[in-house]
């Protein structure tokens, strides 16, 4: 058993927990990476309310759930334009 006062043990526990957590919000830059698009497109999606976002101080945050919903909507539109089956 690991001693509670062992700093290495505390680090291992916190590392394990942080690896298990998936982010629920990302920055516009993170959204760009997730959607493989540019900054302008991310802000177009925000303006069109295709993805949900909010301001946290000066930073913009975009919910991962809304990004996933956007992709699901795009896949289910039935449009075969640009889509590989």
N, C-alpha and C positions, 0 to 999 in steps of 0.2 A: 504494500500500500504506500502511496505517496504521502510524504509529510506535508501538512498544510503550510508550513513556513518555508518550504522549498520553492524559491523563485522560478526554477526551471520547470517544476511541476505545474505551477500556476500558468506559465507561458504555454506549456503543452495543452492544458485544458482550454485556455482561451483560443489558441490556434485551432484546435479541433472544432470548437463551436463556431468560430468565424468562417471556417471553410464550409460548414454545413448551411450557413445562411445564404439565401439568394437575395439579391437586392430587390426592393420593391419600387424604388425610384432610381432614375439615372439622370445625369446631366445631358444637355443637348449633344455634347460630344459622345457620350456613351450611347445615346439613341442613334447617332450617326453610325457608330460601329455596328450596332445591332441590326440596323436596316440597310447598311451598306449604301448610304446616300450622303449628300452634302449638307452643309449647314443651312443653306437656303431652303432646301426641301424640308428639313425638320421644322423650320419656322413656318413654312407653308402649311404643314400638317397641323401645327399648333393653331394657326390662324383659322383653318378650316374646321377646327375642333375634331379632327380625325384621331388625335391623341390627347390625353388629358395632361395638363401641366399646371403648375402653380409656382409662385415666387416664394423662396425661402430667403428672406433678406434680399440680397442683390442677385442671388443665384436662381436660375430656372431649374425646376425638377420636373421630370416626365415619368409618369407611372409605367412600370414594366407591363402591367396588366393591359393598359391601353395600347401599348405597342403590339403585344401579342394579339389583342382583339383586332387591331388594324390589319395585321397580316392575315388573320383568319378570314376577315371580311373580304380582303382582296382575293384570297384563294377560292372563296365560295361565290364570287360574283357571277360565275358561269361564263365569263368572258375568257375566251381562249387566246386572246391577244397577248403575245409574249410569254405564254405559259407552256411548259413542257409536260406532256402527259405520260 
